[in-house]
Amino acid sequence: MSRYWSAVVHGLTPYVPGEQPKLDNLVKLNTNEHPYGPSPRALEAIRAATSDALRLYPDPNCDALKAALAKRHGLQPNQIFVGNGSDEVLAHAFVALLKHERPLWFPDITYSFYPVYCGLYGVDHRTIPLADDYSIRVEDYLPQGDDHPGAIIFPNPNAPTGRLMALADVERIVASNPDAVVLIDEAYVDFGGDSAIGLVDRYPNLLVVHTFSKSRSLAGLRVGFAAGHASLIEALERVKNSFNSYPLDRLAIAGAVASVEDEAHFQESCRKVIATREALVAQLAVLGFDVLPSAANFIFARHPQHDGAELAAELRKRAIIVRHFKAPRIDQFLRITVGTDEQCKVLVDALREILGR
Ligand code: PMP
């Protein structure tokens, strides 16, 4: 605290990112990074971009990346917005598209950055409880008479539950709320869901946000994008150009373009994570864990006889870190990132020892 702080800063409750410990030899399963590296073509492109040209500013419009993403998703470049990680894309969306007189609706258990952006940008919001099985109930997001939202946001699959909403249900929410922007945060969709990007040509109120941090294994590069109607994208550009004209540096643009162009690497690396996830879910079930159905690169699991916080602490003693949230309804769960097969084996062996099996 300081008397020099603005009133806004006094009122903030900042997001707390998962730990990035500086220790080697940890089995790090806490921040949903991809266990295998990015496309070798992306690394090569980043190396090639490491040249004297770095003295020049990058392309403020990131035309090459927008063109690559538009081609990949069958859209026009003016339907794509890119940013410094999807967190930045989301932040701009909160100001540009989600802040209205009526409240923004999102689930009570979801990506914890949403309430933080509401705090930063003064967005009135309503949290809607998940169903008892931790799914998002479609009916809760349909207007009831005069009760309709200013905008809607949720991740699909949801975080930290990993539960997927069927695309037909996403479409029902979008179609039922023509007066509200519906933002679907698809950070994890490549691990088992159908993307709503294919719907953006039909719904001018739909914005879909993706990240390169998970399925493209480029969390360290900080690239995310949004796909939507050109007028929604224009709103994001207006905010971006009132904030930072050059959010993506030359290395990020080069690496991201090459990643998008390496479809084979992308498909294969997602497939491997999905296969490991299914094996991990089966092994945890044998140990007595309840595991929510996951379409993400993490799972959300609890043990009926063992406290979540204690399990996380015991794993930590064995140099394995997973994410535990001290929050109502989910404090018995562990959120475990799907690592390599070897990392998952170390995890399962440690849990077996902790549970005395
Ligand atoms: N959305 C969700 C649901 C996430 O879990 C994350 C990762 N913390 C993000 C967005 C942001 O990802 P990034 O900024 O790395 O693109």
Residues whose N, C-alpha, C, O or C-beta is under 5 A from the ligand:
A	BS01	PMP	G85 S86 D87 Y111 P155 A159 D185 A187 T211 S213 V223 G224
